[in-house]
Amino acid sequence: MLAALGKDSLLSVRGVCALYRRQSLEEKFAQRALERNNKGFSIADVKLASCYAKFMLGEQTQGDIQRSVRELDRRYPYASDRCITISMRYSKQLFSIYEKEEDQYFHP
């Protein structure tokens, strides 16, 4: 999975969105990590990753992505590259999500 995340911008963006969906409601609202539950983002990544995920998901924050990777990069230059870095950092968590089929929208 790590190799796929490093090569596929769309998969990485989907991974960031899957992690965002795992954040608690309080964390989403505050845009910061409040709990140490190994779900979602750490304090270092929460603001930027949440910003990208919210843009990609639009109004349907619990649904599938609504915008393209190209739109993300137009709005936030190099965002897809940053999503690759972020998703690789959380690859263990993403592999667990995939393996347990915990997110219907994250499927390599």
Secondary structure, 3 states (H helix, E strand, C coil): CHHHHHHCHHHHHHHHHHHHHHCCHHHHHHCCCCCCCCCCCCCCCHHHHHHHHHHHHCCCCCCCCCCCHHHHHHHCCCHHHHHHHHHHHCHHHHHHHHHCCCCCCCCC
